[in-house]
Amino acid sequence: MKEIIARTDNPVLREICPEYRIRVLRTHEADSNAIALVLFHPTIWEMMEEERIAAEHGIVLVAVVEEFRHILYEALFPAAFILDDGDVLTPEILRNKSRKEIRFTEKEKRTLQELPYGLCSKELAVRLGVTERSVRRMKESLMRKTGLVSTSQLMIYALFLSRISNHSSSHSVDTV
């Protein structure tokens, strides 16, 4: 039987992973014998750390999140499996995951770099040297490409990308 590791012994763990043996490892470690690391309601920063650990050990990262966070976490962590509360993790889901690659234009990259400053569209337009309407269209394009549904989510996404590019040369805005 394949093994899954988790950071907490959540009562629903056996319900969502019925076909796997489960082992709880509370510290930030992983075991290469496991096929997945399951997290329950992780913060974005926990996901970043656990994503690094999972990649080092060649295991899949699975996060169970509240429904309203699903889209944001999917956009931020395209290599991870993001499940809504109540979903079941099956071998078919693990086999069929394909990495989503998002390509941004130069204008979109520049807009993403400026979004974390929290500027309104008018201020952002001045900073980018474009019209306010262009900024609104650019945000719509970015939301369409990332699957995000609000400007707030887009700002979090942009902030996340800026943190990664400031702390790691292995991540970049054009290959999220």
Disulfide bonds with the S-S distance in Angstrom:
none
